Amino acid sequence: MDPLFLPSIVALGGLGLFFGASLAFAAKKFAVQIDPKVEHILDILPSANCGACGQPGCSAYAEAVAAGTVPPNKCAPGGQKVVEQISEILGISGIDAEESRVAVVQCQGGKAEAVEKFIYEGVEDCRAAELIGGGHKACQYGCLGLGSCVKACPFDAMYMNENGLPVVIEDKCTACGICVSTCPRGIMKLIPRSQNVFLGCVSQDKLKAVKSVCKVGCFACKICTTPKVTPSQAIIMDENLPVIKDLKSEELYAAVDKCPSKSYVIRDKSKVPVKSEQ
């Protein structure tokens, strides 16, 4: 055996022991003490890391809740069950989940209704398509139809229909908001589940500019805001778009009936009052 071989092994072994002991000491000395409540809360959360609570992820939310800086009812995917479990850990009661919401698609201009400027053959991603001449849809506000929101949904609560538009499966939707932040056109929105009527358009253009690119786009005619249709001002105009102020007003169904472009959407037609049905 080489006379230098054994000393080398001993030296390396000694260095290994030294560095190992140093790391163990450092780990113990500088260990961050985690509040047990944080771990318990984190175990309860659905681990969607969706950001709907306003925090960058479930871990950050758990820490904020345990510290008392954020209320325990901000987890949309968790709902009331999670609120109650977290409240039990914190030793509090009487906290209700925030009003349940659902994602909706504020565009009805699919392949059959909207005009395309050119045939897009690039990456199947709406954000990528947006970079090519502002997108292939002639309407600069319309859905690009490449399903980025569907792919981003962590709960499989969306799919693309044959008309090239995303569809929300409401029973699966947790209102996490990921589809909202993913869409480059801003057509996805979270609304209260108690709201049955919403405007399916976000275009800021007027009559000619809208009608030339989409059959169902809102062109700011203002009919839905007139006293004859919505006498209580359940709908008002905000620049070129009507805005629903009274989310539960039955006048909204009259607006649906009178809208010349059929831009309004009824989520559940079984809830339409008989007197307002077409």
SULKA-V630541 format. One record per backbone hydrogen bond with DSSP energy under -0.5 kcal/mol. NH is the residue of the N-H (numbers start at 1). CO is the residue of the C=O. Records with the same first field share a line. If there is no record, write none. Layout:
NH=CO + CO
This chain:
5=2
6=2
7=3
8=4
9=5
10=6
11=7
12=8
13=9
14=10
15=11
16=12
17=13
18=14
19=15
20=16
21=17
22=18
23=19
24=20
25=21
26=22
27=23
28=24
29=25
30=26
31=28
33=31
34=32
38=35
39=35
40=36
41=37
42=38
43=39
44=40
45=41
54=51
61=57
62=58
63=59
64=60
65=61
66=62
67=63
68=64 + 65
69=64
70=64
74=71
76=74
79=75
82=78
83=79
84=80
85=81
86=82
87=83
88=84
89=85
90=86
91=87
92=87
96=94
98=73
102=191
104=189
106=104 + 187
107=105
108=200
110=108
111=163
113=110
114=110
115=213
117=136
118=136
120=118
125=123
129=125
130=126
131=127 + 128
132=129
133=131
134=130
135=129 + 132
138=115
139=115
140=138
142=139
151=147
152=148
153=149
156=153
159=167
161=165
164=161
167=159
169=157
170=168
172=169
173=169
181=177
182=178
183=179
186=183
189=104
191=102 + 189
193=100
195=192
196=194 + 247
198=265
200=198 + 263
201=199
207=219
210=206
211=207
212=208
213=210
214=210
215=113
225=222
226=223
229=226
230=226
233=230
236=243
238=241
241=238
243=236
245=234 + 243
246=234
247=245
249=246
252=249
253=250
254=250
255=251
256=252
257=253
258=254
259=255
262=259
265=198
267=196 + 265
271=268
272=269
276=273
277=273 + 274
